[in-house]
Amino acid sequence: MRIFLLLLLFGLHTPAVKAQHIKQRLYDNLSYSNGICLKKIEVSYLSLGRDILNENNDSIAIRIRTITENTPYSSMSFLYRGQKYYISVHQKCKTNNLSANEKITLYIQFYRDIKQPYQNKYPYAIITKIDKHLYLKKSTARSSALSKTY
């Protein structure tokens, strides 16, 4: 009976442990070319906010501005695979007409040799393009998705 209970307990917990390892984070599996990685992901938009680098003149902020040739004015909060992220948005990237929880596609550029300023754990990332999904109803009551670049 004890063996049966132990097997039952381990059998119930094993899938949960495996699921945690399967769940991929934004910074997993980055493949760099010349120190830069481009990644396209689908996310749920949450909000926009001010980018802290815009007002900061410490050595890390200056290095990021120099290497990326960009001074980000805003950052985007979004949900990716159940985890919340807050990443700088390139100043040329348009962020008009986004609604909370809207599904969008982000193109993110990661820099291998620059770490996030305040964590120094993950590579610096910046959103370079946003595709907003438009859904149109057809007469057959099916929906087809189109993308519009912002």
C-alpha positions as CSV (number, residue, x, y, z in Angstrom):
1,M,0.0,0.0,0.0
2,R,2.8,2.4,0.9
3,I,4.6,1.7,-2.4
4,F,1.3,2.4,-4.3
5,L,0.9,5.8,-2.5
6,L,4.5,6.7,-3.2
7,L,4.1,5.8,-6.9
8,L,0.9,7.8,-7.0
9,L,2.5,10.8,-5.4
10,F,5.5,10.8,-7.8
11,G,3.3,10.1,-10.7
12,L,1.1,13.2,-10.0
13,H,4.0,15.5,-9.5
14,T,6.2,14.5,-12.4
15,P,4.1,16.2,-15.2
16,A,4.1,19.4,-13.2
17,V,7.9,19.4,-13.0
18,K,8.2,18.6,-16.7
19,A,5.8,21.4,-17.6
20,Q,7.9,24.0,-15.8
21,H,11.0,23.0,-17.8
22,I,9.0,23.0,-21.1
23,K,7.7,26.5,-20.6
24,Q,10.0,28.8,-22.6
25,R,11.1,32.2,-21.5
26,L,11.7,35.2,-23.8
27,Y,15.5,34.9,-23.3
28,D,15.7,31.2,-24.1
29,N,17.3,29.8,-27.3
30,L,18.7,33.1,-28.6
31,S,20.9,32.6,-31.6
32,Y,23.3,35.6,-32.3
33,S,24.8,36.8,-35.5
34,N,27.4,39.6,-35.1
35,G,26.3,40.0,-31.5
36,I,22.6,40.6,-32.4
37,C,19.7,38.2,-32.2
38,L,16.3,38.9,-33.8
39,K,13.2,37.2,-32.4
40,K,9.6,37.3,-33.6
41,I,7.0,36.5,-30.9
42,E,3.3,36.7,-30.4
43,V,2.2,38.4,-27.2
44,S,-0.7,40.0,-25.3
45,Y,-0.2,43.7,-25.1
46,L,-0.6,45.2,-21.6
47,S,0.6,48.8,-21.6
48,L,3.1,51.4,-22.5
49,G,5.3,53.4,-20.1
50,R,8.2,55.7,-20.0
51,D,11.6,54.1,-20.6
52,I,14.0,54.7,-17.8
53,L,17.0,54.9,-20.1
54,N,15.7,58.1,-21.7
55,E,16.3,60.0,-18.5
56,N,19.4,58.2,-17.4
57,N,22.9,59.3,-18.3
58,D,25.0,56.7,-16.5
59,S,27.6,54.7,-18.4
60,I,25.2,51.7,-19.2
61,A,22.5,54.0,-20.7
62,I,25.1,55.9,-22.8
63,R,26.6,52.6,-24.0
64,I,23.2,51.3,-25.0
65,R,22.3,54.5,-26.9
66,T,25.7,54.5,-28.7
67,I,25.5,50.8,-29.8
68,T,21.8,50.7,-30.7
69,E,21.9,54.3,-32.2
70,N,18.6,54.8,-30.4
71,T,17.2,56.7,-27.4
72,P,14.1,54.8,-26.4
73,Y,11.3,57.1,-25.1
74,S,8.9,54.3,-24.1
75,S,8.8,50.7,-23.0
76,M,6.1,48.1,-23.5
77,S,4.6,45.8,-21.0
78,F,3.4,42.5,-22.5
79,L,2.5,38.9,-21.6
80,Y,4.5,36.1,-23.2
81,R,3.7,32.5,-22.4
82,G,2.2,33.5,-19.1
83,Q,5.1,35.7,-18.0
84,K,5.1,39.6,-17.9
85,Y,7.9,41.5,-19.6
86,Y,8.8,45.2,-19.9
87,I,11.0,46.1,-22.8
88,S,12.2,49.3,-24.5
89,V,10.5,50.3,-27.7
90,H,12.6,51.7,-30.6
91,Q,11.8,55.4,-31.2
92,K,10.9,54.7,-34.9
93,C,8.4,52.0,-33.8
94,K,4.8,53.1,-33.9
95,T,2.6,52.2,-31.0
96,N,-0.7,53.8,-31.9
97,N,-4.1,52.3,-31.2
98,L,-3.1,49.3,-29.1
99,S,-5.7,47.9,-26.7
100,A,-5.0,46.1,-23.4
101,N,-4.9,42.3,-23.9
102,E,-4.7,42.7,-27.7
103,K,-2.7,40.0,-29.5
104,I,0.2,41.5,-31.4
105,T,3.5,40.3,-33.0
106,L,6.7,41.8,-31.7
107,Y,10.1,41.8,-33.4
108,I,12.7,42.1,-30.7
109,Q,16.4,42.7,-31.1
110,F,18.7,41.3,-28.4
111,Y,22.3,42.4,-27.9
112,R,24.7,39.7,-26.6
113,D,27.3,42.1,-25.3
114,I,25.0,44.5,-23.4
115,K,23.1,43.3,-20.3
116,Q,19.8,44.8,-19.1
117,P,20.8,47.9,-17.1
118,Y,19.4,47.1,-13.7
119,Q,19.5,43.3,-13.6
120,N,22.7,42.6,-15.5
121,K,21.5,39.1,-16.0
122,Y,19.8,39.1,-19.4
123,P,20.8,40.6,-22.7
124,Y,19.5,44.1,-23.5
125,A,16.5,43.9,-25.8
126,I,14.5,46.5,-27.8
127,I,11.3,46.1,-29.7
128,T,11.9,47.1,-33.3
129,K,8.6,46.4,-35.0
130,I,5.0,45.7,-34.0
131,D,2.5,43.9,-36.1
132,K,-1.1,44.4,-35.1
133,H,-3.5,41.6,-36.0
134,L,-6.8,42.6,-37.6
135,Y,-9.6,40.2,-37.7
136,L,-12.3,40.3,-40.3
137,K,-15.5,38.4,-40.4
138,K,-16.3,36.5,-43.5
139,S,-19.8,35.6,-44.8
140,T,-19.1,32.0,-43.8
141,A,-18.8,33.1,-40.2
142,R,-15.1,32.2,-40.2
143,S,-12.4,34.7,-39.2
144,S,-9.2,35.2,-41.0
145,A,-6.3,37.1,-39.5
146,L,-4.4,39.8,-41.4
147,S,-1.4,41.7,-40.1
148,K,-0.8,45.4,-40.2
149,T,2.7,46.7,-39.5
150,Y,3.1,49.7,-37.1
